[in-house]
Amino acid sequence: MNNLAKTLEKQRSLTDFPFKDYLKFIVPSLIGLLVIMTPVPVDGGVTIPIAYMAGRIHETLGDLIPALAAILITLSVFGSLAAVFLKPAIITENEFLNKLFNVSKFWLMIRFLGMVFVIVTFFETGPEAIYSQDTGGLLLHDLIPILFSVFLLAGFFLPLLLNFGLMEFLGAQLIKVMRPLFRLPGRASLDCLASWVGDGTIGVLLTTKQYREGYYTQREAAIAATTFSVVSITFTIAVLSYLNLAEYFLPYYMTLLIAGFAAAVIMPRIPPLSVKPDIPFEGVKMKTEETIPENTSPLKWGLNQALTRAAKNKGFKDTLMEGGRNVLDMWLGVLPLVMMIGTTALIIAEYTPLFVILGKPFEPLLALMQVPEAGQAAQTMVVGFADMFLPAVIGSGIESELTRFVIAGVSVTQLIYMSELGGLLLGSNLPLKMKDLILIFLLRTLITLPIFVAAAHILF
């Protein structure tokens, strides 16, 4: 199609679209929003439907999920070994299987170690440091069952948000907000909302898929994936309850919103995120965000773009096929890495003094901010890099409510937890390396710490 034809297509009148195109845009988009991003009350708390359904899958399959995860991780390793060394035609001539299994030898080693860890943990044989309930056991029996279920559901539901025009519609409405505030295209608003209102894991998966399809540059993908994935409201309540601060939820969550917004504005403007190159995913042509024509409202332009995208969708069968590929990609590509990286981080946290040593520089900083029991609180500023709940566990013995409040706040705004989101980020195709995640974690800590300290001094 030449440029003139493309322009004419974009400028079609809204009345030129048949009613079925409106339905193709509205119905799947509403279902996707309902399932992935709409908070609903349940059991005296608040959750999102996809998390609720994931919980029901977890309850139904129960102890089968760790076994299934062990099988999937093993299958991933043997498939990768075959692709890298034997190169069978069934893999090399299939674009999807080749991308899934034909990895570099470094990532093959990571997958192999993930298989070793999952087998040792599943059978509880070998070094206890690997399979204990504080390390590999926590990953295999607590985290991976959640990821298994979320990956299954997200794989099939994400295309409803991506392929039927919702991204184009929201992008047109929010382009004037996202660019100046967060240095992101307008369509990133859905990633941000999915991460903030819904679940950080969903936000990362959504960002990864758009990056691989050419909608984000490396810089934009890195910002979207690491800036907005606030932990769920349910988890914040759990942290506060564990630290005996549940009655302070309202001021706590208000401070969390302020700190999260501050980090979201600052982080895209400083390294390492600001220096990521504005180039697309390898081998993919960049899809630039359309400028809204003069004398056209964002609403009209967004609806036009959305209907154009919906009209191009090939139907239910292709969407279902894409969903199945998404699930396999996450199960076989991400689970081994989460198992390996998360277990390693927890072993370091549990069996070495590394995080105690790394936390020492925070001791004078906390003392300067007049935070009581600064010596005990210092390591909680860094131990969250291994797992998001460890700061609460360590901080629960601190007497000062002010200090526990600060720990509760900082621990849920650091975001880069290797037992969950960190492993997922490294296991994706996002342009983020371990050194990036460490620096992002520390910078978010330094940005949000003074905000929570100030709120704590006002409150206590």
N, C-alpha and C positions, 0 to 999 in steps of 0.2 A: 504494500500500500504506500503510495507516495505521500509527501508532506501535506499537499493540498487536501487529499482525501482524508487524512488523519485529522486535519483541522476542521473539516466539514463535519466529521463524525463527532468531534468534541463539542461542536456548536449546535448539535441537533436540538430542536425544541423538545421540551419535556412532553409535549402532547404527541410527539412522533413515536415515543416508546409504547409498545403494546402493554396491556394490563399485566400480562404474564411476567414481563420484565420487572415491573414494580413488585410483584409477588416474590420473584426470585431474589430481589434485593431485601425486602422487608422480612419475610418469614425466616430464612436461615439466619439472618443477622440478629433478629430478636431472640431466636432460640440460643444462639451462641452467647449473646449478652446475658440471658437468663441463667444459663448453665455455668458460665465461667466467671461472671463478675457480679452477680446480684446477691447481696447479703440477705440471708433468710434466718429467722429465729428457729432454733432447734435445741431441745433439751435444756432450756433455760439460758442458752448462749446464742451466739451468732456465727453462722458459717456461710459458705457458698455451696450451691448444689453439687458442683463437681467434687468438692472436698467431702461432702456428705456421701455421695455415691461411692467415692474411693474408700471411705470408711466402711460402707456396707460390703464392698468387694473384699476388703481386708477381713471383716468378720466372717464372711461366707467361706472364703478359702482358707482362712486361719493359718495353720502350720504348713500348708502346702506352698505358700508363697516363697519362703526361704529356699525350699527344695527347687521350685520352678526357677528362682533367681540363680541358683547354683548351676542348673542345667543351661540356662540362657547364657550365663557368663562363660561356661565351658564351651558352648557352641560358638560363641563369638571368637574365642581363642583358636579353636580348631579351624574355623572358617578363615580366620586371618592367616594362620600358618599355611593353609592350602593356597590362599591367594598370593601370599608373598613368595613362597618357595616352589610350589607346584604349578601355579598359574593355570588351573583347569578352565576350559572354554566356558563352562556353565557359569563361572564367576566373571572372567575377564570380558566376555561378550555381552554381559548384562550390566547396563549402566548403574542400576541401583545396587546390585550385589557387589560390583567392583568398587564403588565408593564406600560401601559399608565395610568390606573386609580387607581391601587392598590398602593397608595403612603403612606408615613408615615403621622401620624396625624399632625405633624408640617407643612409639605408641603400642607396638606389638608386645614389647617387654612390659609396659604398664598393664596391658590387658592380661598378660600371662601372670603377673604378680597378683592382679585382682582375682584370677582364678585360684591361685594358690591360697590366698587369704580366705576366699569363700569356702573352699573345700576344708581347710583347717578349721574354720569356724563352724561349719555345718556339722562336721563329725567330732568337733571338740577334741582334736588330736594334735599333737605337736606343741609348740610353745604357748603357754597360757596367756602370755602377753598379747598374742594375736586374737585368741578366741574369747577372752573374758568379756563379761557383760558391760564392761566400761570401754571396750575397744571394738573388736570385730563383731562381738555379739550385739552391741548397740546398733551397729550398721546393719547387720543381716536381719535382726529380729525386730528392730524398731523403725529404722529409716527406710531401708530398701522396700519393705512391704508397702509403705506409703508411696514411694516413688513408682513402684511397679503398677499400682492402681492408678495413680495420677497420670503416668505416661500412657496407659491404656486408654483412659478417657480423653485426655488432652489430644492424643494423636488423632482421634476421630472428630473431636469438636472444634479444634483450632481452625480447620478449613472453613468453618461457618463464619468465623470472624474475618478471614483473610481473602476468601475467594468470591464473595458475593456483593462487594461494593462498600462494606462498612468502613474499611480503612480509608478509601477515597473520600467518603462523605465526611468523616471526622477530620481528616487531614485538611480539607478545605475550610472547615469551621475554626480550626485551632492553629493554622499556620502562623498567624500573627501573634500567637501567645508562645508557642513552643520554640520558635527561632530565637527571639530576644531573651527569653528566660533561660532556656536549657540547651540552646544551640542544636536543636533537633528538628527534623521535618514534622509537619503537622500530624502525619499519620502515626507518629510515635506516641501520640496522646493515648491511644488504645493500649499500647504496651505499658505505659505508665499507670493507667487505671487498672489494668489487669494485675500488675505487680502490687499496687498499693491497696486496692479494694479487695482483690481476689487472693492471689498466691504468688510469691516470688518465683517459684518454679515455673508456673505458667508464663509469667512475664519473660523469663529467660528463653523458654521454648519458642514463644511468639517472636521475640527479637531474633533468635538464631535463624528461624525459618525465613523471615523477611530479609535478613542479611544475605543468606544463601541465594535468595531470588533476585538480589540486586536493588532492593529498595533502600538500603543503608550503606553508607561508607563504613570503613573500619572504625573511624572515630565515632560515628553516630551509633553503631552497634555496641561498641564498648561502653559508651555513656548510658544508653538505654538499659543495658543488661546489669550494670553495677550501681545504678543511682536510685532506682525507685522500688526495689524489691523489699519493702518493709515487711517484717514478719507479721503473721496474722494477729488479729485482735485476741483470738483465743489463746495464742501463745503468750502475748503480753500479760493477759490475766493470770496465766499459769506462773509466769515469772514473778509477778507481784505477790501472788498468794504464797509462793515458795519463800519469798523474802519478808513475809508478814506485813505487806503494805497494801493489801487489796482495797482498803478504804480510801486510798489516795488515787484511785484509777482515773478519775476525771482530770485533775491537774497533771497527772502523769502523762495521759494520752494527749492533752493539749500541748504539753512541752515536747512530746514526741513529734507531733505534727510540725511545730516550729523548727525543731532541730533537723528533721528530715528535709524540710523545704530549704533551709539554709545550706545543707550539704548538697542538695540537688542543684542549687544555683551556683555554688562555688566550684564543685568538683569538675564540671565540664570546662572550666576556664583555667585549670592548672594541670601540670603534668601529674600522672602519665596520660590522662585522658585527652588533654588539649593537644598533645603532640602526636597522637595517632594520625596516620595519613588519611586523607579523604579519597581513598580508592576503594573500588568494590571488591567483593569476594572473588578469589582467583578464578579466572575463566568465565566470569559472568559480566554481562553488559549492564552498566548502571542505568537504572530507571529514575530519571530526574523528576523531582516534584514539579507539577505544573503550576505556573503562575496564574492567578485568577484574572481573567480578562477585565479590562476597564468596563464600567457600566454593567457589570454582572455581580450580583450579590453572592457571598460565600455559600448561602443556602442553595441557591439555584445551581451554581457551578458544582457544588459537592454532590447534589442529587443527580445532575447530568453525568458526572464521572462515575457515580455509583451504579447507575442504571446501565451505563456502557459496559462496565466490568461485569455486572450480573448477566447481561445479555450474552457475553462471551463464554460463560460457564457451560461446560459440556453436560452437566447433569449429575444425578445421584450416583451412578455407577463409578464415574471417574473420581468423585469426591470420596466415595467409600474406599476405592483403591489407594488414593493418596493417603487417607487416614491409616490404612493398614501399613503402608510403607513408613509413615511417621512413627507408628508404634514400634516396628521392628528396629528402626534406626535408633530410637531411644533405648529400647531394651538391650539390644546387642552392642550399641556403640557407647552408651553412657554408663550403664550399670557397672561394668567392670572397672571403669575409672573411678567412680564414686566409692566402690568397695576398697580399691587399692589406696587412693589418696586419703579418704576419710579415716581408714584404719590406721594408716601411718601417722597421721596428725594426732589421733587420739592416743596412740602408743607413746608418742613423744610427750604429750601432755600428762599422761598418767605415770610414766616410768622414768622420766628425766626431769632435772630441774630447769630445763631450758626456758620455760615460760616465766618461772620465778626470776631468773636472771634477766630476761628481756623486759620484765615489768619494773625492774629497779629504776630506770630513768623516769618513770612516772611518779615515783615516791616524792621527790622534791616538788614536782609540779602540783601534785595533789595537796601537799603541805602548804605550798604557796597560796593555793585557793582555799585554804582553811577547811579542808575536808578531814574530819576526824578519822583516826585509825588508818592513816595514809599508807603505812607499811603493809598492812594486810590487804588493802584495797588495790595496791599497785599491780599485782599480778593479774587481777581480774580485768585490767585494761587490755591485756594481750592474749589471755588464755582463750577468749572467745573465738580466736582465729581457728582453733581446733574444733570447737563445737559451741553452738549458741547458748546452751544451757549451763556450761561449765562456770561462767562468772557467777551465776545465781547460786550454784552449789557451793562454790568457794566463799562467796560473800554472805551466805546465810548465817555464818557464825559471828559476823560483825555486829556489835551492839548498837552503833549509831544508825538511827533511821535515816538521817541525812545521807550518810555514806551508802547505805543500801539503796536508797532512791537513785543516787547517781549511778550506781552499778546497774540497776534495773534499766535505766534509760540508755546508757551508753551501749550496753550489751545487745540491745535490739536495733540499734541504728548503725552498727558496724557492718552488717550485711554479709561480709565475706567469711562464711563459716565453712571450713574445709570438709566437715562431715556432711554437708548438704550442698549449699549453693556454690561454694568454691569448687568442689569436685565436679559439679554440673557445668560450671563455666569452663573449666579446663577440658572437660570431655566434649564440649561443643566445638564448632568451627569458629567461634568468636576469636578476634585478634587479641587475646589476653594470655599473658604468661604468668608464671608463679610470682616473679618479681613485681609485676603489675598489681597482682592481687594483694601482696604484702603491703605495698605502698598505698594502695587505695584504702585498705583496712586501717592503716595508721593515720592517714589523713582524715578519714571520716571520724576516727576517734578524737583527733585533735580539734576538729571543727565542732563536734557535738558535745564534747565534754564541758566546755565553759557554759554552754546553754543549760545543761542539766544541773551543773553546780549552782548557777545563778538561781534557777527555779527552786532548787533544794534549800538554799539559804533563805529565800523568801517564805517557803512553805514551813520550814522547821525553825 
